Amino acid sequence: MEQWAPLGFRGAVEEFKRRLIETALRQSGGNRTHAARCLGLQRTYLLRLIRDLGVSAPPPASFAGVPRRPVVPAAPSPLGAPLNGSCPPAPAKSVDTPRTPGVK
């Protein structure tokens, strides 16, 4: 706890948020939408926090055929537990299948 003393309460809270967001971004491979989901935040709010707190965010992987970076193994969060345990899984893409009338 002594390491937070020079920062004061607000500084310590900002540093905690910064580290938590950086960890979520690393675990999501830079994908801000997935990081926001893991943290239980709206994507736009996460983007504002990244900007306001000066978070060093890895660039998101490109969709232009450039291979994605490998996801860094789960590092402990500032709370001591890996974030990946509390992150909801990405929603599965549903495939519409024709249904037979009268059959459930």
C-alpha positions in Angstrom: 0.0 0.0 0.0 2.9 2.3 0.6 3.5 2.7 -3.1 0.2 4.5 -3.5 0.8 7.0 -0.7 2.6 9.7 -2.9 -0.3 9.6 -5.4 -3.1 10.5 -3.0 -6.5 8.9 -3.3 -7.4 10.2 -6.8 -4.0 9.4 -8.2 -4.2 5.9 -6.8 -7.6 5.3 -8.2 -6.5 6.6 -11.7 -3.4 4.3 -11.6 -5.6 1.3 -10.6 -8.0 2.0 -13.5 -5.1 2.5 -15.9 -3.5 -0.9 -14.9 -6.9 -2.7 -15.0 -7.6 -1.4 -18.5 -4.1 -2.2 -19.8 -4.5 -5.8 -18.5 -7.9 -6.2 -20.1 -6.5 -4.8 -23.4 -3.6 -7.2 -23.3 -5.8 -10.2 -22.6 -8.1 -9.2 -25.5 -5.3 -8.8 -27.9 -6.0 -5.1 -28.3 -9.7 -5.6 -29.1 -11.3 -2.7 -27.3 -14.8 -4.1 -27.6 -13.9 -7.4 -25.9 -11.9 -5.5 -23.3 -14.9 -3.4 -22.5 -17.1 -6.5 -22.2 -14.6 -8.1 -19.8 -14.6 -5.0 -17.7 -18.4 -4.6 -17.8 -18.2 -1.2 -19.5 -19.7 0.4 -22.6 -17.1 0.5 -25.4 -17.5 4.3 -25.8 -16.8 4.8 -22.1 -13.7 2.5 -22.3 -12.5 4.6 -25.2 -13.0 7.8 -23.1 -11.1 6.3 -20.2 -8.2 5.2 -22.5 -8.0 8.8 -23.7 -8.4 10.5 -20.3 -6.1 8.2 -18.4 -3.4 8.1 -21.1 -3.6 4.3 -21.2 -1.0 2.7 -23.4 -3.4 0.7 -25.5 -2.0 -1.8 -28.1 -3.4 -1.1 -31.6 -6.3 -3.3 -32.5 -5.7 -6.1 -35.0 -6.6 -5.1 -38.5 -9.4 -6.7 -40.4 -7.5 -6.3 -43.7 -6.0 -9.8 -43.7 -3.1 -9.0 -41.4 -2.7 -11.8 -38.8 -3.8 -11.0 -35.3 -1.3 -10.8 -32.6 -1.3 -13.7 -30.2 -3.1 -13.0 -27.0 -0.7 -12.6 -24.1 -1.3 -15.3 -21.4 -3.5 -14.0 -18.5 -1.5 -11.7 -16.3 -2.8 -11.0 -12.8 -4.9 -7.9 -12.6 -4.1 -5.3 -9.9 -6.6 -7.1 -7.7 -4.6 -10.3 -7.9 -7.0 -12.4 -10.0 -6.8 -12.8 -13.8 -9.5 -10.9 -15.6 -10.3 -13.8 -18.0 -12.2 -15.6 -15.2 -14.8 -12.8 -15.0 -15.0 -12.1 -18.7 -18.1 -13.3 -20.4 -17.5 -15.4 -23.5 -17.9 -13.7 -26.8 -21.4 -14.3 -28.2 -21.6 -17.2 -30.6 -22.8 -16.4 -34.1 -26.2 -18.0 -34.6 -27.0 -19.8 -37.8 -30.6 -19.8 -38.8 -31.7 -23.3 -39.5 -35.1 -24.1 -41.2 -37.6 -25.4 -38.7 -40.1 -28.1 -39.4 -43.6 -26.9 -38.5 -44.9 -28.4 -35.4 -41.5 -29.7 -34.2 -39.7 -27.9 -31.3 
